[in-house]
């Protein structure tokens, strides 16, 4: 789970939003918007719905209301973090080493 801080540019008000990864069931529900178990690649016709539907699944009503008053960049950044939480972040994974049993551990 990630905690993301979103700031409204007009008021400077901040809100901490907890992001969890999408569940397999939710990914299946989002397949028409470009989601699969391996990643998310929406097309131009489904991109807006892919963002809206996925954020609707994980955000509380209060978080959604706050985000609706933020700049679009904030929503895009939040969606990007949701994808990292759901599918992994290559930048984070490159800092991991495998052990002899194949599991990953963080480098010191």
C-alpha positions in Angstrom: 0.0 0.0 0.0 1.3 3.5 -0.9 0.3 6.8 0.7 0.3 9.7 -1.8 -0.1 13.3 -0.9 -2.2 15.3 -3.3 -2.2 19.2 -3.2 -4.8 21.5 -4.6 -3.0 24.2 -6.5 -5.8 26.8 -5.9 -5.9 26.4 -2.1 -2.7 24.6 -1.2 -4.8 22.2 0.8 -3.3 18.7 1.0 -4.8 15.3 1.4 -3.1 12.0 2.0 -4.6 9.2 -0.1 -3.9 5.5 0.6 -3.5 3.5 -2.6 -3.9 -0.2 -2.7 -3.3 -2.4 -5.7 -6.1 -3.6 -7.9 -7.4 -7.1 -7.1 -7.6 -9.7 -9.9 -11.4 -9.5 -9.8 -11.1 -5.7 -10.4 -8.6 -6.1 -13.2 -11.1 -8.6 -14.9 -13.8 -5.9 -14.6 -11.5 -3.4 -16.3 -10.5 -5.5 -19.2 -12.6 -3.4 -21.7 -10.5 -0.4 -20.7 -7.1 -1.9 -21.5 -6.3 -3.7 -18.2 -4.9 -7.2 -18.1 -3.1 -9.3 -15.5 0.2 -8.2 -17.1 -0.4 -4.5 -17.4 -2.6 -1.7 -18.6 -2.5 -0.3 -22.1 -5.6 1.7 -22.8 -6.3 3.1 -26.3 -7.3 6.7 -27.0 -11.0 5.8 -26.8 -10.8 4.1 -23.4 -8.0 6.0 -21.7 -10.2 8.4 -19.8 -12.6 5.6 -18.6 -9.5 3.5 -17.6 -8.4 6.2 -15.3 -11.8 7.0 -13.9 -13.0 3.4 -13.4 -9.8 2.3 -11.7 -9.6 5.3 -9.4 -13.3 4.9 -8.6 -12.6 1.3 -7.4 -9.9 2.2 -4.9 -10.7 5.8 -3.7 -13.1 6.7 -1.0 -15.9 9.1 -1.9 -14.1 11.9 0.0 -10.9 11.2 -1.8 -12.7 11.3 -5.2 -14.4 14.6 -4.3 -11.0 16.1 -3.3 -9.3 14.8 -6.5 -12.1 16.3 -8.7 -11.1 19.7 -7.5 -7.4 19.2 -8.2 -5.4 19.8 -11.4 -5.6 16.9 -13.9 -1.9 16.3 -13.4 -2.7 15.2 -9.8 -5.1 12.6 -11.1 -2.7 11.4 -13.7 0.1 11.1 -11.1 -2.3 9.2 -8.8 -3.2 6.8 -11.6 0.5 6.2 -12.3 1.1 5.3 -8.7 -1.9 2.9 -8.8 -0.3 1.2 -11.8 3.0 0.9 -9.9 1.2 -0.5 -6.9 -0.7 -3.0 -9.0 1.9 -4.1 -11.5 5.2 -3.2 -9.8 7.6 -0.4 -10.3 10.7 -1.2 -12.5 12.7 1.4 -10.7 12.0 -0.2 -7.3 12.5 -3.8 -8.6 15.9 -3.0 -10.0 17.1 -2.3 -6.5 16.2 -5.9 -5.4 18.4 -8.9 -5.5 17.3 -12.5 -5.8 18.2 -15.0 -3.1 19.2 -18.6 -3.8 15.5 -19.6 -3.5 14.4 -17.0 -6.1 12.8 -14.5 -3.7 13.6 -10.8 -3.9 15.4 -8.9 -1.2 16.2 -5.2 -1.0 19.8 -4.2 -1.6 21.5 -2.2 1.2 
